[in-house]
Amino acid sequence: MRFWLKGLSVAGVLLAASLAGLGLLTQCWPALDIVNNGLPFVAVGALLVLGLAAFTRDWRLIVAATLVAVINLFLVAAAMQGAAAQAAPGSQRFLRVATFNLWDGNDRIDDVARFLAETDADAVVLQEVTSEHAARLRQALQSRYPFSLGESGIVMLSRRPILAEGRIDRPGYPPWISLMLRWARIEVNGTVFELAGVHLARPFYPELQQQDVAALIEFVQARTVPLIVAGDFNMSPWTEKLARFTDATGLARDNTLHFTWPMRHGSVPFLPLVAIDNVFASRSFAKIGIRGGPRLGSDHKPIVADIALASPAAK
């Protein structure tokens, strides 16, 4: 038994160390950032390996397992730094934002409309919306959301008038896959801000994802009013690209531990393992709370964020 424990421990130490090392090489090879999406699970695995190593009573193996576990835990903790500040107790809600990647094969749009109506969000950001989805949602929610942007792809619904709007497309791509970002300028009780909806490239296309992150950073840095960015980032908080986005823009992350993908594969339900759908906001905002929604025919879970003004300077 001790022989098998030692073998498993050695294999576990080598695997956890290799995965951590590959994640650290992301700046040289962006494709390796896909490993960082699962970094918390690597850290948990490293702790289990440490437990196995303890049973072997081999001090060299225990030291190696401890070192690997500490490195992985440090990497997980480092990514927590971009989390949004919690609003003061009793803070008044400034905005409720719902974001949801519908999935273009979704056949439960009526259920989606009911969920959005019950959520009572002030603004909704949707991704992977077909023209049929958009038409049905507008018809069902017209009285609640009289203002909207987009006919497909990224669609935004708002209770309040849209003062200005724009979009960012990937150069050189056909219209049906070129849209990366759509934004709207809105005023709430005298505070003007911008809400941007995003759908970044998947990690399986690392160079395109890298380009999307660079374009998003450039967009954020050019804004002159407080900003909220919501949508499908296709990156968990543990990735190097999302950390770089946070550092470069100063925006704070609302979602860290509400896992949103994968909810399904074909007709088979899955448990979500990564938080790739998120809401980021300027430091003039603070986080009241965030929650996930139910299964609604998509491979993503919707999330709903309540946001407060951090200070009067936000006006």
N, C-alpha and C positions, 0 to 999 in steps of 0.2 A: 504493500500500500504506500509506504513512504517513497519507494522508487517512482511510482506513478504520480504521486503528488509533486515530487521534484520535477519530473518531466513536464507536467502541466504548468507548474510555476515558471519554469524556464521559458516555455513557449509563450505564456502570457506576458512575461516581462519583455520578451523580444517583440511581440506584436504591439503592445502598448507603446513601447519606445519608438518603434518604427512609425506608427501612426502619428505620434506627436512630432517626430522629426519631419515627416512628410508635410504636416500642416505648417511647420515653421519655414518650409522652403517655398511657400506660396508666392512670396514677392518675386522669386526668380521664375517660377512656373505657375501661373495663375490657375491652371487646371487642378492643381493639388488642393485648392481651397475647398473642393468638394468634401475632403476628409474632415475639415474643421466644422462642417455642419453637425457632425455627430460627436463633437468633442466631449460633451457631458457624459455620454455613454462610454467613451474611452476612459474617462476619469473614474467612473463607477467600476468599470472592468479592472482598472489598475488597482483599486482598493480591494476587490475580490481576490486578485492575484496576490496582493500583500497578505491577505488572510491565509491563503493556501501556503505561501512561503513560510509563514509563522509556524505551521504545522510540521514543516520539514526540519526545523531547528538548524538549518544551515545558515550561519550568520552572513555569509557572502551573498546568498540568494535573498535573504531578508533585507540587507542593505540596498541591493540593486532594485528590489521591488519597491522599497520605501522611496528611493530617489525618483523612480519613474512615476509613482503615485503623486509625489509632491509636485513634480514638474507639471503633470496634467491638471492637478487641482489649481496650481498657480495660473495656468493658461485659462482655465474656466473663470477664475475670479477676476482676471484682468479684463475680460470682456464685459463684466458687470458694470464697469465704470461709466458706460454711456447711458445708463438708465435715467429716466426722467425724475425730477424732484417731485416728492409727494406734496400735494396741496395741503394747506393748513386745515385742521379740522373745522368743519362747518363752512368751508369755502363754497361760494355759489357757482353752480355750473355755468360756464360760458358757452360751451359747445359740446354736443354729443355727435361723434362721427362713427359711422358704420362702414366697414370695408369688407368686400367679399369677392373672391374669384369665383364666378358662377360656374365656369367650365362650359365650353361651347356645346357639349352634349347633354346639358341639364334639361330634364323633362318635368321638373317640379317648380316651374316658375310661379304658379299660383301660390304654392307654399312659401316661396321666397317673398312674394309680395305681402303675404300675411305677416311673415316674420318682420319685415321692414316696417310695416304699419304698427305692429305691437312694440317694436324697439323704440319708436318715437324719436329717431335721430334727427338732428338738425340738418345734417348733410350725409349723403351716401356716396361712396366711391365703389364702383363695380368694375371688374376686369373680365376678360374673355366673354364679352356680351355679344350675342348675335343680334342682327337687326330685328329678328322676330322677338327675342327676349326683350329688347329695348322697347318695342312697340307695346308689348303686353304689360310691362311694368309701368310705363307711362300712363297707360289707360287705367290701370288699377290704382295708381298712386297720385294721379293728377291733382286731386284736391289737397293732398298732403304736401306734395312737392311740385308746385307750379313752375319752378325754374329748373332747367336741366341743360346739360351739354353732352353732345356725342350721340351718334346713331348706332355705333357698334364699337367693339374693342374696349376702350375705357369710357365708361358712361358715369356722369356725375349728376346727382339729384340734390336740389337745395330748397329749403323753405323760404329763403330770402333771395332778393334779386341779385343777379350776377352783374357786377359793375364792369368787369373786364375779363377777358379769357384768352387762352392761347394753348399751344401744343408743341411738343418736340417729337420729331420723327427721326428714325434712323436713316441716314443718307444711303441711297443706293438700294433700298429694300422696297418690294412691291407694297402698295397701299394697305393690303390686308394684314401685313405683319410689321409695318414700319412704325406704328404709333407706340411710343415709349412713355409719354407723359402728357397729361392734360391738366390745365390749371384754371382756377377761377378766383377772382377777387370779390370778396363779400364783406359787408358791414353788419356788425351785430352790436346794438346799443352804443353806437358811436365809435367802436373799435373796428378799424379796417384791417383785414388780414387776407392772406391768400391760402387757398386749399389746393394742393396738387395731388392728383391720382397717378400712380405709377404701376407699370408692369414690366419689370426688368427681365432680361434674358435668363434662361435656366443655366445652372452650373455646368451642364453638359456642353455648353457653348462658352467656354471660359473667356475667350478673347472678346466676344461680343458682350458678355457680361461686364468685362473690364471697361469696354467703351461706354456702356450704359452708365456705369458708376461715375466715370469721368464726366459725362454729359450732365448727370444729375448734380454732381458737386458744382459744376459751373453754373447751372441754373440756380441753385440755392444761394450761391455766393453773390449772384447778381440781383437778388430780391432786395427791395427797399422797405418792405413792411413785414410784420410777423408772419410766419409761415408754418403750415401744417402739411406734412407729406404722408399720405396713406396709400396702402395697396399691397400688391404681391411683389416683394423684393427678391423672391427666389434665393434668399440667403438667410441663414440663421444668425443670431447675435454673436456667434463664436467665430464667424468667418473674418478673414483679414480684410476683405473688401468692405464689409459693412462697418468694421471698426475704423477703416480709413475714411469712409464717408462721414462717420460721426465726428472724428477728429477734425476733418477739413471744414465741416459746416457748422459745428457747434450745436446741431440739433440733438434733442434728447429722445431716447427710445422709450416708448410706452410698453411694448410687449417683449418680455424675455422668456417667460415660462408657460404661456398659453400656446401649446403646440397646435398647429393648424393644418399640417399635411403629413402623410397622405390619409385622407378620410376613406378612400376607396381605390380599388384597381379593377376597372370594368364593373362588374356587378358584385364584386366581393368587398365587403366592408373591412376597413383597416383601422387600427388605432393610430392617431397622428403622433409623429415622433419628432418633428422639428417646427420651430416657430418662424416660418418664412413670410407670413403676412404681418404687417406692422403699421404702427403710427408713430411718426417722429414729429416733434414740435420745437419751435424756437423757445429760448430760455425765458421769454416773457409769458410762457404758459406753464402750468403745472398739472400733474396727473392726479385726478381724483380716483379713477379706477378703470380697469379694463376687464372685459369678460368675453368668453367665447360663446358662439351660438350653437344650434343643433345641427344634425345632419340634414342637408337640404339639397340632395341630388348632385353635389359637387365633390371633387376630390380635395377640396379645401373646406376649412371651417371658417365661418364669418367671425369677425371680432368687432366689439363695440367699445369705444373709448370715451370716457367722460373727462373733459378738460376744463380747467379753471384758469383765470388770469392770475399770474404769479404776483403782479404788482400793478399799480396805476400807470407805470411807465409803458405798459403795453398799448395804451390808447394812443 
